[in-house]
Amino acid sequence: MMFWRRTLIASAAFALFAAAPALAIDYGRWFFSTANDPKPAPFSTCASRVQAAMASQGFGARVGGTNPAYLDATSGLVSVTAFCIGQPKGFYYVLVVMSDDGSKSALSVGNAINAAFFSSAPAGSGGGAQSAATGAGGSWQLTSDCKFVGSGWQSTLDLTQSSSGALTGMVRNDPLTPVVVGGQFTGTTMTLTLRPADWADNMQLTGDLSGGKIAGKVHHLGADDCTFSMVRTASSSA
């Protein structure tokens, strides 16, 4: 069954990429799994959340199929396509954005759709923002315009905050496979240091908390290379 699911995901992704316009200015692709979320949102909510997230960016997507569910839409010179694929615990979510619009990058459109998607999960699940939570403890879905990998670095962070504000944790769903070196949350500001596998140096995230979102810059090799945004998907009990 697991081989079949992986084959289905790979086939779906290949079909999406093969259909990309040869002259497209740029395209971005994102893949998420809720398999390791402590309380994953049910698969039945995936398609409706993707549809609403796309609508928030001006895309009127239609839903086809059941498992996988398929959504696509076009607005101007930008097209978006997504799959929701059910698994025993939660679901896989695949998104592809293609743009021929020089004023709208695929990366910015995709990150906006993902931010809306991850902030819209049912209350109590591992995929929805907890508005009452404070501090940086909890699970976070990170998106960025950092070109360390592919169409933009993305990650899932599970952070624990001590009474002194010190941060520890782990990272998953991340092609860089980093470890959390340490961090600190003071006032509304978070600093977090990560060490990607096979890197000779660290990267540091510095951002400010507002509601269920932390936004800021990624500092690497002596410069603020790019920006990131983290949406809280679950609160920490610590």
KAKAVEN-V46570 format. One record per residue. N is the residue number from 1. RES is the residue in three letters. PHI is phi in whole degrees, -180 to 180 (none if undefined). D_CENTER is the distance of its C-alpha to the mean C-alpha in Angstrom with 1 decimal. Layout:
n=N res=RES phi=PHI d_center=D_CENTER
n=N res=RES phi=PHI d_center=D_CENTER
This chain:
n=1 res=MET phi=none d_center=25.8
n=2 res=MET phi=-64 d_center=22.9
n=3 res=PHE phi=-63 d_center=24.3
n=4 res=TRP phi=-62 d_center=24.5
n=5 res=ARG phi=-65 d_center=20.8
n=6 res=ARG phi=-65 d_center=19.8
n=7 res=THR phi=-63 d_center=22.4
n=8 res=LEU phi=-63 d_center=21.1
n=9 res=ILE phi=-63 d_center=17.5
n=10 res=ALA phi=-63 d_center=19.0
n=11 res=SER phi=-66 d_center=21.5
n=12 res=ALA phi=-64 d_center=19.1
n=13 res=ALA phi=-64 d_center=17.0
n=14 res=PHE phi=-63 d_center=20.4
n=15 res=ALA phi=-63 d_center=21.7
n=16 res=LEU phi=-64 d_center=18.9
n=17 res=PHE phi=-70 d_center=19.4
n=18 res=ALA phi=-66 d_center=23.2
n=19 res=ALA phi=-84 d_center=23.3
n=20 res=ALA phi=-64 d_center=21.8
n=21 res=PRO phi=-61 d_center=24.5
n=22 res=ALA phi=-63 d_center=26.5
n=23 res=LEU phi=-105 d_center=26.7
n=24 res=ALA phi=-60 d_center=23.2
n=25 res=ILE phi=-61 d_center=22.5
n=26 res=ASP phi=-158 d_center=19.0
n=27 res=TYR phi=-146 d_center=16.2
n=28 res=GLY phi=-133 d_center=12.5
n=29 res=ARG phi=-139 d_center=10.8
n=30 res=TRP phi=-136 d_center=7.5
n=31 res=PHE phi=-138 d_center=8.0
n=32 res=PHE phi=-131 d_center=6.8
n=33 res=SER phi=-131 d_center=9.8
n=34 res=THR phi=-98 d_center=11.0
n=35 res=ALA phi=-56 d_center=14.2
n=36 res=ASN phi=-99 d_center=14.1
n=37 res=ASP phi=-67 d_center=13.2
n=38 res=PRO phi=-62 d_center=16.5
n=39 res=LYS phi=-137 d_center=16.8
n=40 res=PRO phi=-66 d_center=14.5
n=41 res=ALA phi=-64 d_center=14.7
n=42 res=PRO phi=-67 d_center=17.3
n=43 res=PHE phi=-57 d_center=16.8
n=44 res=SER phi=-61 d_center=19.2
n=45 res=THR phi=-93 d_center=16.8
n=46 res=CYS phi=-61 d_center=14.0
n=47 res=ALA phi=-62 d_center=16.0
n=48 res=SER phi=-67 d_center=17.2
n=49 res=ARG phi=-70 d_center=13.8
n=50 res=VAL phi=-63 d_center=12.6
n=51 res=GLN phi=-60 d_center=16.1
n=52 res=ALA phi=-67 d_center=16.0
n=53 res=ALA phi=-65 d_center=12.7
n=54 res=MET phi=-65 d_center=14.4
n=55 res=ALA phi=-62 d_center=17.6
n=56 res=SER phi=-65 d_center=16.3
n=57 res=GLN phi=-109 d_center=16.1
n=58 res=GLY phi=88 d_center=19.4
n=59 res=PHE phi=-109 d_center=18.8
n=60 res=GLY phi=-92 d_center=21.1
n=61 res=ALA phi=-85 d_center=19.7
n=62 res=ARG phi=-103 d_center=22.0
n=63 res=VAL phi=-102 d_center=21.1
n=64 res=GLY phi=-125 d_center=23.0
n=65 res=GLY phi=76 d_center=23.6
n=66 res=THR phi=-119 d_center=22.8
n=67 res=ASN phi=-142 d_center=21.3
n=68 res=PRO phi=-80 d_center=19.6
n=69 res=ALA phi=-92 d_center=19.0
n=70 res=TYR phi=-124 d_center=18.7
n=71 res=LEU phi=-133 d_center=17.9
n=72 res=ASP phi=-151 d_center=18.7
n=73 res=ALA phi=-162 d_center=20.0
n=74 res=THR phi=-134 d_center=21.4
n=75 res=SER phi=-134 d_center=22.1
n=76 res=GLY phi=63 d_center=24.4
n=77 res=LEU phi=-104 d_center=23.5
n=78 res=VAL phi=-120 d_center=19.8
n=79 res=SER phi=-122 d_center=18.8
n=80 res=VAL phi=-129 d_center=15.7
n=81 res=THR phi=-141 d_center=15.6
n=82 res=ALA phi=-145 d_center=13.6
n=83 res=PHE phi=-124 d_center=14.7
n=84 res=CYS phi=-114 d_center=14.4
n=85 res=ILE phi=-124 d_center=16.3
n=86 res=GLY phi=-70 d_center=17.8
n=87 res=GLN phi=-138 d_center=18.4
n=88 res=PRO phi=-53 d_center=20.8
n=89 res=LYS phi=-127 d_center=18.2
n=90 res=GLY phi=86 d_center=15.4
n=91 res=PHE phi=-162 d_center=13.9
n=92 res=TYR phi=-98 d_center=12.0
n=93 res=TYR phi=-132 d_center=9.9
n=94 res=VAL phi=-119 d_center=10.5
n=95 res=LEU phi=-130 d_center=10.3
n=96 res=VAL phi=-130 d_center=12.7
n=97 res=VAL phi=-123 d_center=13.9
n=98 res=MET phi=-125 d_center=17.4
n=99 res=SER phi=-133 d_center=19.3
n=100 res=ASP phi=-111 d_center=23.0
n=101 res=ASP phi=-102 d_center=22.9
n=102 res=GLY phi=-63 d_center=23.5
n=103 res=SER phi=-95 d_center=22.4
n=104 res=LYS phi=-133 d_center=18.9
n=105 res=SER phi=-78 d_center=16.7
n=106 res=ALA phi=-60 d_center=14.3
n=107 res=LEU phi=-63 d_center=11.7
n=108 res=SER phi=-67 d_center=12.4
n=109 res=VAL phi=-66 d_center=12.5
n=110 res=GLY phi=-63 d_center=9.3
n=111 res=ASN phi=-63 d_center=7.4
n=112 res=ALA phi=-67 d_center=9.8
n=113 res=ILE phi=-64 d_center=9.4
n=114 res=ASN phi=-65 d_center=5.8
n=115 res=ALA phi=-62 d_center=7.1
n=116 res=ALA phi=-67 d_center=10.0
n=117 res=PHE phi=-63 d_center=8.8
n=118 res=PHE phi=-76 d_center=7.4
n=119 res=SER phi=-95 d_center=10.5
n=120 res=SER phi=-116 d_center=12.9
n=121 res=ALA phi=-70 d_center=13.2
n=122 res=PRO phi=-58 d_center=16.9
n=123 res=ALA phi=-59 d_center=18.4
n=124 res=GLY phi=92 d_center=18.8
n=125 res=SER phi=-86 d_center=16.0
n=126 res=GLY phi=-85 d_center=13.3
n=127 res=GLY phi=-130 d_center=10.7
n=128 res=GLY phi=-133 d_center=12.4
n=129 res=ALA phi=-69 d_center=13.2
n=130 res=GLN phi=-109 d_center=16.5
n=131 res=SER phi=-66 d_center=18.4
n=132 res=ALA phi=-84 d_center=21.3
n=133 res=ALA phi=-74 d_center=19.6
n=134 res=THR phi=-126 d_center=20.6
n=135 res=GLY phi=78 d_center=19.9
n=136 res=ALA phi=-107 d_center=16.9
n=137 res=GLY phi=-71 d_center=17.5
n=138 res=GLY phi=127 d_center=15.1
n=139 res=SER phi=-101 d_center=11.7
n=140 res=TRP phi=-134 d_center=8.7
n=141 res=GLN phi=-103 d_center=4.9
n=142 res=LEU phi=-103 d_center=5.2
n=143 res=THR phi=-128 d_center=5.1
n=144 res=SER phi=-159 d_center=8.7
n=145 res=ASP phi=-105 d_center=11.7
n=146 res=CYS phi=-76 d_center=13.0
n=147 res=LYS phi=-95 d_center=14.7
n=148 res=PHE phi=-62 d_center=15.1
n=149 res=VAL phi=-139 d_center=13.7
n=150 res=GLY phi=41 d_center=13.8
n=151 res=SER phi=-95 d_center=12.1
n=152 res=GLY phi=133 d_center=10.1
n=153 res=TRP phi=-65 d_center=9.0
n=154 res=GLN phi=-140 d_center=5.6
n=155 res=SER phi=-165 d_center=6.3
n=156 res=THR phi=-119 d_center=7.1
n=157 res=LEU phi=-117 d_center=10.3
n=158 res=ASP phi=-112 d_center=13.3
n=159 res=LEU phi=-113 d_center=15.8
n=160 res=THR phi=-119 d_center=19.4
n=161 res=GLN phi=-112 d_center=21.5
n=162 res=SER phi=-82 d_center=25.3
n=163 res=SER phi=-64 d_center=27.9
n=164 res=SER phi=-86 d_center=28.4
n=165 res=GLY phi=95 d_center=24.8
n=166 res=ALA phi=-67 d_center=24.2
n=167 res=LEU phi=-113 d_center=20.7
n=168 res=THR phi=-132 d_center=20.3
n=169 res=GLY phi=162 d_center=17.6
n=170 res=MET phi=-144 d_center=15.7
n=171 res=VAL phi=-125 d_center=12.6
n=172 res=ARG phi=-143 d_center=11.2
n=173 res=ASN phi=52 d_center=9.1
n=174 res=ASP phi=-134 d_center=9.9
n=175 res=PRO phi=-65 d_center=12.4
n=176 res=LEU phi=-83 d_center=14.2
n=177 res=THR phi=41 d_center=15.0
n=178 res=PRO phi=-83 d_center=15.8
n=179 res=VAL phi=-113 d_center=17.8
n=180 res=VAL phi=-84 d_center=18.0
n=181 res=VAL phi=-76 d_center=21.3
n=182 res=GLY phi=162 d_center=21.5
n=183 res=GLY phi=-172 d_center=20.8
n=184 res=GLN phi=-151 d_center=22.4
n=185 res=PHE phi=-121 d_center=21.7
n=186 res=THR phi=-133 d_center=24.7
n=187 res=GLY phi=67 d_center=25.3
n=188 res=THR phi=-120 d_center=22.0
n=189 res=THR phi=-108 d_center=21.0
n=190 res=MET phi=-110 d_center=18.8
n=191 res=THR phi=-121 d_center=19.5
n=192 res=LEU phi=-141 d_center=17.7
n=193 res=THR phi=-108 d_center=19.0
n=194 res=LEU phi=-121 d_center=17.3
n=195 res=ARG phi=-123 d_center=19.3
n=196 res=PRO phi=-65 d_center=17.7
n=197 res=ALA phi=-61 d_center=19.9
n=198 res=ASP phi=71 d_center=22.7
n=199 res=TRP phi=-92 d_center=22.3
n=200 res=ALA phi=-87 d_center=25.5
n=201 res=ASP phi=-141 d_center=23.9
n=202 res=ASN phi=-97 d_center=21.2
n=203 res=MET phi=-119 d_center=18.5
n=204 res=GLN phi=-122 d_center=18.5
n=205 res=LEU phi=-102 d_center=16.0
n=206 res=THR phi=-129 d_center=18.0
n=207 res=GLY phi=-154 d_center=16.8
n=208 res=ASP phi=-113 d_center=18.2
n=209 res=LEU phi=-85 d_center=17.3
n=210 res=SER phi=-142 d_center=17.9
n=211 res=GLY phi=65 d_center=17.6
n=212 res=GLY phi=-103 d_center=14.3
n=213 res=LYS phi=-140 d_center=12.5
n=214 res=ILE phi=-119 d_center=13.2
n=215 res=ALA phi=-130 d_center=13.4
n=216 res=GLY phi=-180 d_center=15.5
n=217 res=LYS phi=-122 d_center=16.3
n=218 res=VAL phi=-103 d_center=16.0
n=219 res=HIS phi=-103 d_center=19.6
n=220 res=HIS phi=-152 d_center=20.7
n=221 res=LEU phi=53 d_center=24.3
n=222 res=GLY phi=80 d_center=25.8
n=223 res=ALA phi=-145 d_center=23.8
n=224 res=ASP phi=-84 d_center=20.8
n=225 res=ASP phi=-73 d_center=19.1
n=226 res=CYS phi=-163 d_center=16.0
n=227 res=THR phi=-115 d_center=13.9
n=228 res=PHE phi=-137 d_center=10.7
n=229 res=SER phi=-141 d_center=9.2
n=230 res=MET phi=-119 d_center=8.3
n=231 res=VAL phi=-107 d_center=8.4
n=232 res=ARG phi=-69 d_center=10.7
n=233 res=THR phi=-110 d_center=10.3
n=234 res=ALA phi=-162 d_center=13.8
n=235 res=SER phi=-81 d_center=16.8
n=236 res=SER phi=-96 d_center=18.7
n=237 res=SER phi=-86 d_center=22.3
n=238 res=ALA phi=-79 d_center=23.5
